[in-house]
Amino acid sequence: MWNTDDIRTKVAENKILIFAKGSKEQPMCGFSHRAIAIVSQLGQPFEVVNIFDDASIRPALVEAYGWPTTPQVFVAGELLGGSDIVMEMFESGELKQKVDAAFAAE
C-alpha cells in the first residue's frame, strides 16, 4: 500500500520519473504514451510507475502533489506536469535544459 511518503521517496530516488497509466513498454492511454515518448527522446534513463499496479498509488500521488491527473512527470524532484505541459517544455527547449541540469550533478 502506497502513501505520500512512498511517493515522495520514489520521486527523490529518480532523476526522471513518470507516474503513468501503463508501463514504459506499454502505455495504456494516449497522454501517458505521449509523455513517455517525449521523455524517451531526451536520451536519459527514466523510470515509470504504473498507477494501475496498485490501487493506492493514485490517491497517494494526488495527496502528495495535488495534481489530479496522470501522467505526472518529475525531473530532479520537481513536478513539471502532464503530457501537454511536458510537450510545450520539450518544444521550447526548457525540458532538455532541466534534464541536462539534473544529470550534470552526477
N, C-alpha and C positions, 0 to 999 in steps of 0.2 A: 504494500500500500504506500503510495507516494504522498508526501506532504510538502509544504512550502520549503522546508529546509533541504529536502531531497532535490527539489527543482533548482534551488539556488546553488547547491553543491555541484550539480551536473553542469550548470551554466559556467561556474567558476573553473571547472576541470577541462573545459574545451574552448579553444580559441575561436572556433566557429561551431555553433550548434543550431540545429533547426528542430523545433517541435513541429511535427507534420502528421498529416493523415497518410499513413503508409510508411514504407521504408525508402532508403536511398535508391535501392534497386527497383522498388515497385511502389511509387507514389499512388495514393488512392483517391486523389482529387486533382483537378486542374491547377488550383492555386499552389498546392504542395509541389506538384510536378514542376511548375514554373520556378518556384523559389529554389528547389534543388538544382534545376538546370542552370540557373543564373550563378549560383554559388560554385557549381562544378566548373564553370568557365574560368574561374579565378586561379585554378591550378593548385590550391592549397588543401590539405586534409581537413575534413569536417565530419561531424557526427550528426546523425538524425535519430531522434527519439520518436517512435511511432506512438501517437496518443491512443491508438486502438489496442496496444499491447496490455494496458491496464486501465480500467475504468477510473482509477483515482488520479491519473496524470492530468487530465484536462482541468478538473476543478482546482487542483493544487497549483497548476500553472496560472490560471486566471486569478487565483487569490494572491499568488506571489508577485505578479506583474501587472494585474489589472487590465490585461488585453484579452478580450473575449473570443477572438477568432484564431484559427490556425491557417497557415503556418505562422510560426513566430521565429524570426531569425535573430540570433545573438552573435555579436562579434566582440571579442575581448570583454565579455560580461555585460555588454550594452544591448538592450533590446532595440533593434532597428525597426522592426515592424513586420508586416506581412509581405506577400509577393508584389503587390503594387508599389509599395514604398521601396522595396529592395530593387525592383526594376528601374525605378526613377534614379536611385542612387547608383546603380550599375551604369546607366546611360550617361550620367553626369560625371562619372569617374570617382565619385565620393566613396562608393563601396570598395573599390580597389585600394584606395588610399587607407581606409580603415583596416582592411585585411592586411595590407602591407605593413602597417604600423603594428598590428597585433603580432605578426610573425617576426618583425625586426627586433623585438625584445628578446629573442632566443639567444 
